[in-house]
């Protein structure tokens, strides 16, 4: 092969390698940014699901507390009516 032909190809290959490296870096950063955005979106969705579940549990706990309060009032009312009732004669 002619040394003059190689002398022309060396800068072409060097410039091509430089631009190939730059393009590879740009594409890898874009891909990394895309993956990061998807990961954060997944975390946000999971976070919203957890918050919804916690809100549901709080609502259920409030309902259970109301039921317990109602049952306690019924029991207290029954006990008080027994105390206030006149003694039964046998």
PDB file with one MODEL, atoms N, CA, C and O in Angstrom:
MODEL        1
ATOM      1  N   UNK A   1       0.847  -1.168   0.000  1.00  0.00           N
ATOM      2  CA  UNK A   1       0.000   0.000   0.000  1.00  0.00           C
ATOM      3  C   UNK A   1       0.899   1.240   0.000  1.00  0.00           C
ATOM      4  O   UNK A   1       1.981   1.252   0.587  1.00  0.00           O
ATOM      5  N   UNK A   2       0.422   2.252  -0.662  1.00  0.00           N
ATOM      6  CA  UNK A   2       1.197   3.476  -0.847  1.00  0.00           C
ATOM      7  C   UNK A   2       1.212   4.280   0.462  1.00  0.00           C
ATOM      8  O   UNK A   2       0.146   4.500   1.036  1.00  0.00           O
ATOM      9  N   UNK A   3       2.370   4.724   0.953  1.00  0.00           N
ATOM     10  CA  UNK A   3       2.440   5.496   2.193  1.00  0.00           C
ATOM     11  C   UNK A   3       1.701   6.820   2.103  1.00  0.00           C
ATOM     12  O   UNK A   3       1.234   7.333   3.121  1.00  0.00           O
ATOM     13  N   UNK A   4       1.585   7.386   0.904  1.00  0.00           N
ATOM     14  CA  UNK A   4       0.843   8.645   0.780  1.00  0.00           C
ATOM     15  C   UNK A   4      -0.662   8.413   1.003  1.00  0.00           C
ATOM     16  O   UNK A   4      -1.341   9.279   1.554  1.00  0.00           O
ATOM     17  N   UNK A   5      -1.173   7.280   0.590  1.00  0.00           N
ATOM     18  CA  UNK A   5      -2.581   6.948   0.798  1.00  0.00           C
ATOM     19  C   UNK A   5      -2.851   6.762   2.291  1.00  0.00           C
ATOM     20  O   UNK A   5      -3.892   7.180   2.799  1.00  0.00           O
ATOM     21  N   UNK A   6      -1.908   6.135   2.984  1.00  0.00           N
ATOM     22  CA  UNK A   6      -2.050   5.970   4.428  1.00  0.00           C
ATOM     23  C   UNK A   6      -1.990   7.314   5.141  1.00  0.00           C
ATOM     24  O   UNK A   6      -2.685   7.525   6.135  1.00  0.00           O
ATOM     25  N   UNK A   7      -1.162   8.218   4.637  1.00  0.00           N
ATOM     26  CA  UNK A   7      -1.047   9.537   5.256  1.00  0.00           C
ATOM     27  C   UNK A   7      -2.361  10.299   5.153  1.00  0.00           C
ATOM     28  O   UNK A   7      -2.665  11.103   6.034  1.00  0.00           O
ATOM     29  N   UNK A   8      -3.134  10.077   4.127  1.00  0.00           N
ATOM     30  CA  UNK A   8      -4.434  10.729   3.971  1.00  0.00           C
ATOM     31  C   UNK A   8      -5.474  10.044   4.859  1.00  0.00           C
ATOM     32  O   UNK A   8      -6.352  10.712   5.405  1.00  0.00           O
ATOM     33  N   UNK A   9      -5.387   8.746   5.004  1.00  0.00           N
ATOM     34  CA  UNK A   9      -6.389   8.004   5.782  1.00  0.00           C
ATOM     35  C   UNK A   9      -6.243   8.227   7.297  1.00  0.00           C
ATOM     36  O   UNK A   9      -7.236   8.161   8.021  1.00  0.00           O
ATOM     37  N   UNK A  10      -5.053   8.484   7.772  1.00  0.00           N
ATOM     38  CA  UNK A  10      -4.842   8.640   9.221  1.00  0.00           C
ATOM     39  C   UNK A  10      -5.660   9.803   9.776  1.00  0.00           C
ATOM     40  O   UNK A  10      -6.346   9.590  10.776  1.00  0.00           O
ATOM     41  N   UNK A  11      -5.649  11.010   9.219  1.00  0.00           N
ATOM     42  CA  UNK A  11      -6.500  12.072   9.772  1.00  0.00           C
ATOM     43  C   UNK A  11      -7.992  11.784   9.610  1.00  0.00           C
ATOM     44  O   UNK A  11      -8.793  12.147  10.472  1.00  0.00           O
ATOM     45  N   UNK A  12      -8.363  11.136   8.514  1.00  0.00           N
ATOM     46  CA  UNK A  12      -9.778  10.799   8.310  1.00  0.00           C
ATOM     47  C   UNK A  12     -10.237   9.834   9.394  1.00  0.00           C
ATOM     48  O   UNK A  12     -11.314  10.008   9.965  1.00  0.00           O
ATOM     49  N   UNK A  13      -9.438   8.829   9.679  1.00  0.00           N
ATOM     50  CA  UNK A  13      -9.803   7.850  10.716  1.00  0.00           C
ATOM     51  C   UNK A  13      -9.804   8.511  12.099  1.00  0.00           C
ATOM     52  O   UNK A  13     -10.668   8.217  12.926  1.00  0.00           O
ATOM     53  N   UNK A  14      -8.845   9.395  12.349  1.00  0.00           N
ATOM     54  CA  UNK A  14      -8.789  10.083  13.645  1.00  0.00           C
ATOM     55  C   UNK A  14     -10.007  10.972  13.848  1.00  0.00           C
ATOM     56  O   UNK A  14     -10.605  10.962  14.924  1.00  0.00           O
ATOM     57  N   UNK A  15     -10.382  11.739  12.833  1.00  0.00           N
ATOM     58  CA  UNK A  15     -11.553  12.611  12.942  1.00  0.00           C
ATOM     59  C   UNK A  15     -12.827  11.772  13.074  1.00  0.00           C
ATOM     60  O   UNK A  15     -13.712  12.095  13.867  1.00  0.00           O
ATOM     61  N   UNK A  16     -12.910  10.692  12.290  1.00  0.00           N
ATOM     62  CA  UNK A  16     -14.066   9.792  12.404  1.00  0.00           C
ATOM     63  C   UNK A  16     -14.169   9.170  13.776  1.00  0.00           C
ATOM     64  O   UNK A  16     -15.262   9.055  14.330  1.00  0.00           O
ATOM     65  N   UNK A  17     -13.022   8.764  14.340  1.00  0.00           N
ATOM     66  CA  UNK A  17     -13.015   8.190  15.685  1.00  0.00           C
ATOM     67  C   UNK A  17     -13.436   9.204  16.729  1.00  0.00           C
ATOM     68  O   UNK A  17     -14.163   8.875  17.666  1.00  0.00           O
ATOM     69  N   UNK A  18     -12.973  10.456  16.568  1.00  0.00           N
ATOM     70  CA  UNK A  18     -13.352  11.509  17.510  1.00  0.00           C
ATOM     71  C   UNK A  18     -14.862  11.727  17.483  1.00  0.00           C
ATOM     72  O   UNK A  18     -15.513  11.733  18.527  1.00  0.00           O
ATOM     73  N   UNK A  19     -15.417  11.908  16.273  1.00  0.00           N
ATOM     74  CA  UNK A  19     -16.859  12.146  16.179  1.00  0.00           C
ATOM     75  C   UNK A  19     -17.669  10.915  16.597  1.00  0.00           C
ATOM     76  O   UNK A  19     -18.754  11.050  17.163  1.00  0.00           O
ATOM     77  N   UNK A  20     -17.156   9.743  16.326  1.00  0.00           N
ATOM     78  CA  UNK A  20     -17.830   8.519  16.782  1.00  0.00           C
ATOM     79  C   UNK A  20     -17.890   8.444  18.298  1.00  0.00           C
ATOM     80  O   UNK A  20     -18.899   8.032  18.871  1.00  0.00           O
ATOM     81  N   UNK A  21     -16.787   8.850  18.950  1.00  0.00           N
ATOM     82  CA  UNK A  21     -16.744   8.861  20.413  1.00  0.00           C
ATOM     83  C   UNK A  21     -17.720   9.890  20.979  1.00  0.00           C
ATOM     84  O   UNK A  21     -18.435   9.613  21.942  1.00  0.00           O
ATOM     85  N   UNK A  22     -17.744  11.079  20.376  1.00  0.00           N
ATOM     86  CA  UNK A  22     -18.654  12.130  20.842  1.00  0.00           C
ATOM     87  C   UNK A  22     -20.105  11.683  20.675  1.00  0.00           C
ATOM     88  O   UNK A  22     -20.911  11.870  21.587  1.00  0.00           O
ATOM     89  N   UNK A  23     -20.446  11.106  19.548  1.00  0.00           N
ATOM     90  CA  UNK A  23     -21.819  10.632  19.316  1.00  0.00           C
ATOM     91  C   UNK A  23     -22.180   9.541  20.319  1.00  0.00           C
ATOM     92  O   UNK A  23     -23.295   9.524  20.841  1.00  0.00           O
ATOM     93  N   UNK A  24     -21.254   8.639  20.588  1.00  0.00           N
ATOM     94  CA  UNK A  24     -21.500   7.571  21.560  1.00  0.00           C
ATOM     95  C   UNK A  24     -21.754   8.151  22.952  1.00  0.00           C
ATOM     96  O   UNK A  24     -22.665   7.700  23.647  1.00  0.00           O
ATOM     97  N   UNK A  25     -20.973   9.131  23.363  1.00  0.00           N
ATOM     98  CA  UNK A  25     -21.171   9.761  24.670  1.00  0.00           C
ATOM     99  C   UNK A  25     -22.530  10.464  24.756  1.00  0.00           C
ATOM    100  O   UNK A  25     -23.222  10.358  25.768  1.00  0.00           O
ATOM    101  N   UNK A  26     -22.901  11.168  23.715  1.00  0.00           N
ATOM    102  CA  UNK A  26     -24.189  11.870  23.705  1.00  0.00           C
ATOM    103  C   UNK A  26     -25.344  10.885  23.803  1.00  0.00           C
ATOM    104  O   UNK A  26     -26.278  11.080  24.580  1.00  0.00           O
ATOM    105  N   UNK A  27     -25.268   9.821  23.003  1.00  0.00           N
ATOM    106  CA  UNK A  27     -26.352   8.822  23.033  1.00  0.00           C
ATOM    107  C   UNK A  27     -26.420   8.105  24.377  1.00  0.00           C
ATOM    108  O   UNK A  27     -27.511   7.825  24.875  1.00  0.00           O
ATOM    109  N   UNK A  28     -25.265   7.806  24.969  1.00  0.00           N
ATOM    110  CA  UNK A  28     -25.293   7.107  26.257  1.00  0.00           C
ATOM    111  C   UNK A  28     -25.848   8.008  27.358  1.00  0.00           C
ATOM    112  O   UNK A  28     -26.565   7.538  28.241  1.00  0.00           O
ATOM    113  N   UNK A  29     -25.522   9.293  27.310  1.00  0.00           N
ATOM    114  CA  UNK A  29     -26.082  10.217  28.308  1.00  0.00           C
ATOM    115  C   UNK A  29     -27.586  10.383  28.134  1.00  0.00           C
ATOM    116  O   UNK A  29     -28.327  10.448  29.115  1.00  0.00           O
ATOM    117  N   UNK A  30     -28.032  10.451  26.886  1.00  0.00           N
ATOM    118  CA  UNK A  30     -29.471  10.570  26.636  1.00  0.00           C
ATOM    119  C   UNK A  30     -30.199   9.322  27.124  1.00  0.00           C
ATOM    120  O   UNK A  30     -31.268   9.413  27.729  1.00  0.00           O
ATOM    121  N   UNK A  31     -29.616   8.162  26.859  1.00  0.00           N
ATOM    122  CA  UNK A  31     -30.234   6.908  27.305  1.00  0.00           C
ATOM    123  C   UNK A  31     -30.250   6.826  28.826  1.00  0.00           C
ATOM    124  O   UNK A  31     -31.240   6.389  29.413  1.00  0.00           O
ATOM    125  N   UNK A  32     -29.163   7.244  29.469  1.00  0.00           N
ATOM    126  CA  UNK A  32     -29.104   7.250  30.932  1.00  0.00           C
ATOM    127  C   UNK A  32     -30.140   8.205  31.513  1.00  0.00           C
ATOM    128  O   UNK A  32     -30.793   7.886  32.506  1.00  0.00           O
ATOM    129  N   UNK A  33     -30.291   9.378  30.897  1.00  0.00           N
ATOM    130  CA  UNK A  33     -31.291  10.339  31.367  1.00  0.00           C
ATOM    131  C   UNK A  33     -32.701   9.775  31.212  1.00  0.00           C
ATOM    132  O   UNK A  33     -33.554   9.974  32.078  1.00  0.00           O
ATOM    133  N   UNK A  34     -32.941   9.074  30.110  1.00  0.00           N
ATOM    134  CA  UNK A  34     -34.258   8.466  29.885  1.00  0.00           C
ATOM    135  C   UNK A  34     -34.542   7.407  30.950  1.00  0.00           C
ATOM    136  O   UNK A  34     -35.642   7.364  31.501  1.00  0.00           O
ATOM    137  N   UNK A  35     -33.568   6.559  31.242  1.00  0.00           N
ATOM    138  CA  UNK A  35     -33.751   5.529  32.273  1.00  0.00           C
ATOM    139  C   UNK A  35     -33.970   6.141  33.648  1.00  0.00           C
ATOM    140  O   UNK A  35     -34.784   5.644  34.426  1.00  0.00           O
ATOM    141  N   UNK A  36     -33.259   7.203  33.949  1.00  0.00           N
ATOM    142  CA  UNK A  36     -33.426   7.878  35.230  1.00  0.00           C
ATOM    143  C   UNK A  36     -34.826   8.469  35.356  1.00  0.00           C
ATOM    144  O   UNK A  36     -35.459   8.369  36.407  1.00  0.00           O
ATOM    145  N   UNK A  37     -35.303   9.084  34.276  1.00  0.00           N
ATOM    146  CA  UNK A  37     -36.652   9.662  34.295  1.00  0.00           C
ATOM    147  C   UNK A  37     -37.701   8.577  34.486  1.00  0.00           C
ATOM    148  O   UNK A  37     -38.653   8.762  35.244  1.00  0.00           O
ATOM    149  N   UNK A  38     -37.538   7.444  33.804  1.00  0.00           N
ATOM    150  CA  UNK A  38     -38.492   6.345  33.958  1.00  0.00           C
ATOM    151  C   UNK A  38     -38.458   5.792  35.372  1.00  0.00           C
ATOM    152  O   UNK A  38     -39.501   5.455  35.933  1.00  0.00           O
ATOM    153  N   UNK A  39     -37.278   5.697  35.947  1.00  0.00           N
ATOM    154  CA  UNK A  39     -37.141   5.191  37.308  1.00  0.00           C
ATOM    155  C   UNK A  39     -37.826   6.116  38.301  1.00  0.00           C
ATOM    156  O   UNK A  39     -38.511   5.654  39.213  1.00  0.00           O
ATOM    157  N   UNK A  40     -37.644   7.416  38.128  1.00  0.00           N
ATOM    158  CA  UNK A  40     -38.278   8.380  39.023  1.00  0.00           C
ATOM    159  C   UNK A  40     -39.782   8.377  38.847  1.00  0.00           C
ATOM    160  O   UNK A  40     -40.517   8.539  39.821  1.00  0.00           O
ATOM    161  N   UNK A  41     -40.257   8.195  37.619  1.00  0.00           N
ATOM    162  CA  UNK A  41     -41.700   8.126  37.395  1.00  0.00           C
ATOM    163  C   UNK A  41     -42.280   6.887  38.066  1.00  0.00           C
ATOM    164  O   UNK A  41     -43.375   6.932  38.626  1.00  0.00           O
ATOM    165  N   UNK A  42     -41.544   5.785  38.007  1.00  0.00           N
ATOM    166  CA  UNK A  42     -41.991   4.563  38.672  1.00  0.00           C
ATOM    167  C   UNK A  42     -42.047   4.737  40.173  1.00  0.00           C
ATOM    168  O   UNK A  42     -42.963   4.244  40.831  1.00  0.00           O
ATOM    169  N   UNK A  43     -41.064   5.442  40.713  1.00  0.00           N
ATOM    170  CA  UNK A  43     -41.056   5.700  42.159  1.00  0.00           C
ATOM    171  C   UNK A  43     -42.224   6.592  42.551  1.00  0.00           C
ATOM    172  O   UNK A  43     -42.851   6.385  43.590  1.00  0.00           O
ATOM    173  N   UNK A  44     -42.516   7.591  41.711  1.00  0.00           N
ATOM    174  CA  UNK A  44     -43.623   8.498  42.018  1.00  0.00           C
ATOM    175  C   UNK A  44     -44.943   7.737  42.006  1.00  0.00           C
ATOM    176  O   UNK A  44     -45.797   7.959  42.864  1.00  0.00           O
ATOM    177  N   UNK A  45     -45.113   6.842  41.040  1.00  0.00           N
ATOM    178  CA  UNK A  45     -46.346   6.049  40.983  1.00  0.00           C
ATOM    179  C   UNK A  45     -46.447   5.132  42.199  1.00  0.00           C
ATOM    180  O   UNK A  45     -47.519   4.993  42.789  1.00  0.00           O
ATOM    181  N   UNK A  46     -45.338   4.513  42.570  1.00  0.00           N
ATOM    182  CA  UNK A  46     -45.341   3.646  43.746  1.00  0.00           C
ATOM    183  C   UNK A  46     -45.611   4.468  45.003  1.00  0.00           C
ATOM    184  O   UNK A  46     -46.314   4.012  45.904  1.00  0.00           O
ATOM    185  N   UNK A  47     -45.060   5.668  45.064  1.00  0.00           N
ATOM    186  CA  UNK A  47     -45.281   6.551  46.212  1.00  0.00           C
ATOM    187  C   UNK A  47     -46.753   6.927  46.307  1.00  0.00           C
ATOM    188  O   UNK A  47     -47.318   6.939  47.400  1.00  0.00           O
ATOM    189  N   UNK A  48     -47.379   7.232  45.178  1.00  0.00           N
ATOM    190  CA  UNK A  48     -48.801   7.567  45.180  1.00  0.00           C
ATOM    191  C   UNK A  48     -49.651   6.373  45.605  1.00  0.00           C
ATOM    192  O   UNK A  48     -50.647   6.536  46.310  1.00  0.00           O
ATOM    193  N   UNK A  49     -49.257   5.168  45.175  1.00  0.00           N
ATOM    194  CA  UNK A  49     -49.986   3.968  45.588  1.00  0.00           C
ATOM    195  C   UNK A  49     -49.891   3.758  47.095  1.00  0.00           C
ATOM    196  O   UNK A  49     -50.878   3.401  47.738  1.00  0.00           O
ATOM    197  N   UNK A  50     -48.725   3.976  47.647  1.00  0.00           N
ATOM    198  CA  UNK A  50     -48.538   3.821  49.095  1.00  0.00           C
ATOM    199  C   UNK A  50     -49.368   4.858  49.846  1.00  0.00           C
ATOM    200  O   UNK A  50     -50.005   4.536  50.850  1.00  0.00           O
ATOM    201  N   UNK A  51     -49.364   6.097  49.365  1.00  0.00           N
ATOM    202  CA  UNK A  51     -50.172   7.133  50.016  1.00  0.00           C
ATOM    203  C   UNK A  51     -51.659   6.799  49.957  1.00  0.00           C
ATOM    204  O   UNK A  51     -52.383   7.020  50.928  1.00  0.00           O
ATOM    205  N   UNK A  52     -52.114   6.275  48.838  1.00  0.00           N
ATOM    206  CA  UNK A  52     -53.526   5.893  48.710  1.00  0.00           C
ATOM    207  C   UNK A  52     -53.857   4.763  49.685  1.00  0.00           C
ATOM    208  O   UNK A  52     -54.918   4.769  50.309  1.00  0.00           O
ATOM    209  N   UNK A  53     -52.953   3.799  49.814  1.00  0.00           N
ATOM    210  CA  UNK A  53     -53.189   2.691  50.744  1.00  0.00           C
ATOM    211  C   UNK A  53     -53.218   3.189  52.186  1.00  0.00           C
ATOM    212  O   UNK A  53     -54.037   2.729  52.981  1.00  0.00           O
ATOM    213  N   UNK A  54     -52.343   4.115  52.528  1.00  0.00           N
ATOM    214  CA  UNK A  54     -52.318   4.671  53.885  1.00  0.00           C
ATOM    215  C   UNK A  54     -53.612   5.437  54.158  1.00  0.00           C
ATOM    216  O   UNK A  54     -54.180   5.327  55.245  1.00  0.00           O
ATOM    217  N   UNK A  55     -54.078   6.208  53.183  1.00  0.00           N
ATOM    218  CA  UNK A  55     -55.339   6.933  53.358  1.00  0.00           C
ATOM    219  C   UNK A  55     -56.504   5.969  53.559  1.00  0.00           C
ATOM    220  O   UNK A  55     -57.387   6.221  54.379  1.00  0.00           O
ATOM    221  N   UNK A  56     -56.507   4.870  52.814  1.00  0.00           N
ATOM    222  CA  UNK A  56     -57.564   3.862  52.967  1.00  0.00           C
ATOM    223  C   UNK A  56     -57.511   3.244  54.364  1.00  0.00           C
ATOM    224  O   UNK A  56     -58.547   3.050  55.000  1.00  0.00           O
ATOM    225  N   UNK A  57     -56.306   2.937  54.838  1.00  0.00           N
ATOM    226  CA  UNK A  57     -56.170   2.370  56.182  1.00  0.00           C
ATOM    227  C   UNK A  57     -56.621   3.354  57.251  1.00  0.00           C
ATOM    228  O   UNK A  57     -57.243   2.960  58.238  1.00  0.00           O
ATOM    229  N   UNK A  58     -56.312   4.628  57.061  1.00  0.00           N
ATOM    230  CA  UNK A  58     -56.768   5.640  58.027  1.00  0.00           C
ATOM    231  C   UNK A  58     -58.287   5.723  58.053  1.00  0.00           C
ATOM    232  O   UNK A  58     -58.888   5.849  59.120  1.00  0.00           O
ATOM    233  N   UNK A  59     -58.901   5.654  56.891  1.00  0.00           N
ATOM    234  CA  UNK A  59     -60.362   5.705  56.822  1.00  0.00           C
ATOM    235  C   UNK A  59     -60.966   4.495  57.540  1.00  0.00           C
ATOM    236  O   UNK A  59     -61.925   4.627  58.301  1.00  0.00           O
ATOM    237  N   UNK A  60     -60.392   3.319  57.286  1.00  0.00           N
ATOM    238  CA  UNK A  60     -60.892   2.108  57.949  1.00  0.00           C
ATOM    239  C   UNK A  60     -60.698   2.191  59.459  1.00  0.00           C
ATOM    240  O   UNK A  60     -61.572   1.768  60.216  1.00  0.00           O
ATOM    241  N   UNK A  61     -59.573   2.727  59.903  1.00  0.00           N
ATOM    242  CA  UNK A  61     -59.334   2.864  61.343  1.00  0.00           C
ATOM    243  C   UNK A  61     -60.326   3.835  61.967  1.00  0.00           C
ATOM    244  O   UNK A  61     -60.784   3.617  63.089  1.00  0.00           O
ATOM    245  N   UNK A  62     -60.662   4.905  61.253  1.00  0.00           N
ATOM    246  CA  UNK A  62     -61.645   5.859  61.772  1.00  0.00           C
ATOM    247  C   UNK A  62     -63.005   5.192  61.906  1.00  0.00           C
ATOM    248  O   UNK A  62     -63.711   5.409  62.891  1.00  0.00           O
ATOM    249  N   UNK A  63     -63.376   4.374  60.914  1.00  0.00           N
ATOM    250  CA  UNK A  63     -64.651   3.659  60.994  1.00  0.00           C
ATOM    251  C   UNK A  63     -64.661   2.695  62.174  1.00  0.00           C
ATOM    252  O   UNK A  63     -65.654   2.604  62.896  1.00  0.00           O
ATOM    253  N   UNK A  64     -63.558   1.976  62.371  1.00  0.00           N
ATOM    254  CA  UNK A  64     -63.481   1.037  63.490  1.00  0.00           C
ATOM    255  C   UNK A  64     -63.541   1.769  64.832  1.00  0.00           C
ATOM    256  O   UNK A  64     -64.161   1.283  65.778  1.00  0.00           O
ATOM    257  N   UNK A  65     -62.903   2.926  64.916  1.00  0.00           N
ATOM    258  CA  UNK A  65     -62.955   3.708  66.154  1.00  0.00           C
ATOM    259  C   UNK A  65     -64.385   4.155  66.437  1.00  0.00           C
ATOM    260  O   UNK A  65     -64.820   4.143  67.589  1.00  0.00           O
ATOM    261  N   UNK A  66     -65.115   4.546  65.404  1.00  0.00           N
ATOM    262  CA  UNK A  66     -66.517   4.936  65.596  1.00  0.00           C
ATOM    263  C   UNK A  66     -67.345   3.754  66.073  1.00  0.00           C
ATOM    264  O   UNK A  66     -68.208   3.913  66.936  1.00  0.00           O
ATOM    265  N   UNK A  67     -67.096   2.573  65.526  1.00  0.00           N
ATOM    266  CA  UNK A  67     -67.838   1.380  65.948  1.00  0.00           C
ATOM    267  C   UNK A  67     -67.541   1.033  67.402  1.00  0.00           C
ATOM    268  O   UNK A  67     -68.447   0.682  68.158  1.00  0.00           O
ATOM    269  N   UNK A  68     -66.273   1.130  67.790  1.00  0.00           N
ATOM    270  CA  UNK A  68     -65.900   0.837  69.174  1.00  0.00           C
ATOM    271  C   UNK A  68     -66.562   1.841  70.110  1.00  0.00           C
ATOM    272  O   UNK A  68     -67.082   1.456  71.158  1.00  0.00           O
ATOM    273  N   UNK A  69     -66.550   3.121  69.748  1.00  0.00           N
ATOM    274  CA  UNK A  69     -67.205   4.140  70.573  1.00  0.00           C
ATOM    275  C   UNK A  69     -68.692   3.848  70.723  1.00  0.00           C
ATOM    276  O   UNK A  69     -69.245   3.976  71.815  1.00  0.00           O
ATOM    277  N   UNK A  70     -69.335   3.457  69.634  1.00  0.00           N
ATOM    278  CA  UNK A  70     -70.761   3.144  69.678  1.00  0.00           C
ATOM    279  C   UNK A  70     -71.017   1.951  70.599  1.00  0.00           C
ATOM    280  O   UNK A  70     -71.940   1.971  71.412  1.00  0.00           O
ATOM    281  N   UNK A  71     -70.188   0.908  70.462  1.00  0.00           N
ATOM    282  CA  UNK A  71     -70.362  -0.280  71.308  1.00  0.00           C
ATOM    283  C   UNK A  71     -70.133   0.070  72.783  1.00  0.00           C
ATOM    284  O   UNK A  71     -70.852  -0.418  73.656  1.00  0.00           O
ATOM    285  N   UNK A  72     -69.141   0.910  73.059  1.00  0.00           N
ATOM    286  CA  UNK A  72     -68.897   1.313  74.447  1.00  0.00           C
ATOM    287  C   UNK A  72     -70.070   2.093  75.004  1.00  0.00           C
ATOM    288  O   UNK A  72     -70.442   1.906  76.163  1.00  0.00           O
ATOM    289  N   UNK A  73     -70.663   2.968  74.196  1.00  0.00           N
ATOM    290  CA  UNK A  73     -71.826   3.735  74.668  1.00  0.00           C
ATOM    291  C   UNK A  73     -73.012   2.810  74.936  1.00  0.00           C
ATOM    292  O   UNK A  73     -73.730   2.996  75.918  1.00  0.00           O
ATOM    293  N   UNK A  74     -73.220   1.821  74.076  1.00  0.00           N
ATOM    294  CA  UNK A  74     -74.323   0.879  74.302  1.00  0.00           C
ATOM    295  C   UNK A  74     -74.098   0.087  75.588  1.00  0.00           C
ATOM    296  O   UNK A  74     -75.025  -0.091  76.378  1.00  0.00           O
ATOM    297  N   UNK A  75     -72.875  -0.389  75.799  1.00  0.00           N
ATOM    298  CA  UNK A  75     -72.584  -1.137  77.019  1.00  0.00           C
ATOM    299  C   UNK A  75     -72.750  -0.266  78.252  1.00  0.00           C
ATOM    300  O   UNK A  75     -73.316  -0.705  79.253  1.00  0.00           O
ATOM    301  N   UNK A  76     -72.260   0.970  78.186  1.00  0.00           N
ATOM    302  CA  UNK A  76     -72.386   1.872  79.332  1.00  0.00           C
ATOM    303  C   UNK A  76     -73.850   2.201  79.593  1.00  0.00           C
ATOM    304  O   UNK A  76     -74.267   2.305  80.747  1.00  0.00           O
ATOM    305  N   UNK A  77     -74.620   2.363  78.547  1.00  0.00           N
ATOM    306  CA  UNK A  77     -76.049   2.659  78.700  1.00  0.00           C
ATOM    307  C   UNK A  77     -76.771   1.478  79.353  1.00  0.00           C
ATOM    308  O   UNK A  77     -77.622   1.666  80.222  1.00  0.00           O
ATOM    309  N   UNK A  78     -76.427   0.269  78.930  1.00  0.00           N
ATOM    310  CA  UNK A  78     -77.044  -0.925  79.514  1.00  0.00           C
ATOM    311  C   UNK A  78     -76.688  -1.084  80.975  1.00  0.00           C
ATOM    312  O   UNK A  78     -77.545  -1.434  81.787  1.00  0.00           O
ATOM    313  N   UNK A  79     -75.454  -0.837  81.318  1.00  0.00           N
ATOM    314  CA  UNK A  79     -75.022  -0.957  82.706  1.00  0.00           C
ATOM    315  C   UNK A  79     -75.670   0.115  83.577  1.00  0.00           C
ATOM    316  O   UNK A  79     -76.049  -0.145  84.720  1.00  0.00           O
ATOM    317  N   UNK A  80     -75.791   1.303  83.034  1.00  0.00           N
ATOM    318  CA  UNK A  80     -76.381   2.383  83.813  1.00  0.00           C
ATOM    319  C   UNK A  80     -77.876   2.137  84.039  1.00  0.00           C
ATOM    320  O   UNK A  80     -78.398   2.436  85.113  1.00  0.00           O
ATOM    321  N   UNK A  81     -78.551   1.604  83.050  1.00  0.00           N
ATOM    322  CA  UNK A  81     -79.982   1.329  83.233  1.00  0.00           C
ATOM    323  C   UNK A  81     -80.171   0.224  84.273  1.00  0.00           C
ATOM    324  O   UNK A  81     -81.166   0.232  84.997  1.00  0.00           O
ATOM    325  N   UNK A  82     -79.243  -0.717  84.362  1.00  0.00           N
ATOM    326  CA  UNK A  82     -79.322  -1.761  85.390  1.00  0.00           C
ATOM    327  C   UNK A  82     -79.100  -1.163  86.785  1.00  0.00           C
ATOM    328  O   UNK A  82     -79.736  -1.586  87.750  1.00  0.00           O
ATOM    329  N   UNK A  83     -78.221  -0.203  86.887  1.00  0.00           N
ATOM    330  CA  UNK A  83     -77.960   0.425  88.183  1.00  0.00           C
ATOM    331  C   UNK A  83     -79.127   1.285  88.640  1.00  0.00           C
ATOM    332  O   UNK A  83     -79.443   1.337  89.829  1.00  0.00           O
ATOM    333  N   UNK A  84     -79.771   1.967  87.677  1.00  0.00           N
ATOM    334  CA  UNK A  84     -80.856   2.861  88.028  1.00  0.00           C
ATOM    335  C   UNK A  84     -82.208   2.147  88.201  1.00  0.00           C
ATOM    336  O   UNK A  84     -83.151   2.720  88.746  1.00  0.00           O
ATOM    337  N   UNK A  85     -82.288   0.940  87.750  1.00  0.00           N
ATOM    338  CA  UNK A  85     -83.556   0.214  87.851  1.00  0.00           C
ATOM    339  C   UNK A  85     -83.851  -0.072  89.329  1.00  0.00           C
ATOM    340  O   UNK A  85     -82.949  -0.351  90.119  1.00  0.00           O
ATOM    341  N   UNK A  86     -85.148   0.006  89.677  1.00  0.00           N
ATOM    342  CA  UNK A  86     -85.513  -0.299  91.067  1.00  0.00           C
ATOM    343  C   UNK A  86     -85.225  -1.772  91.380  1.00  0.00           C
ATOM    344  O   UNK A  86     -85.307  -2.631  90.502  1.00  0.00           O
ATOM    345  N   UNK A  87     -84.895  -2.039  92.605  1.00  0.00           N
ATOM    346  CA  UNK A  87     -84.603  -3.437  92.968  1.00  0.00           C
ATOM    347  C   UNK A  87     -85.842  -4.308  92.765  1.00  0.00           C
ATOM    348  O   UNK A  87     -86.967  -3.873  93.011  1.00  0.00           O
ATOM    349  N   UNK A  88     -85.630  -5.479  92.337  1.00  0.00           N
ATOM    350  CA  UNK A  88     -86.743  -6.416  92.098  1.00  0.00           C
ATOM    351  C   UNK A  88     -87.044  -7.142  93.398  1.00  0.00           C
ATOM    352  O   UNK A  88     -86.152  -7.605  94.109  1.00  0.00           O
ATOM    353  N   UNK A  89     -88.303  -7.219  93.670  1.00  0.00           N
ATOM    354  CA  UNK A  89     -88.684  -7.956  94.885  1.00  0.00           C
ATOM    355  C   UNK A  89     -88.988  -9.402  94.521  1.00  0.00           C
ATOM    356  O   UNK A  89     -89.644  -9.686  93.519  1.00  0.00           O
ATOM    357  N   UNK A  90     -88.508 -10.283  95.338  1.00  0.00           N
ATOM    358  CA  UNK A  90     -88.749 -11.688  95.040  1.00  0.00           C
ATOM    359  C   UNK A  90     -89.777 -12.294  95.919  1.00  0.00           C
ATOM    360  O   UNK A  90     -90.086 -13.478  95.783  1.00  0.00           O
TER     361      UNK A  90
ENDMDL
END
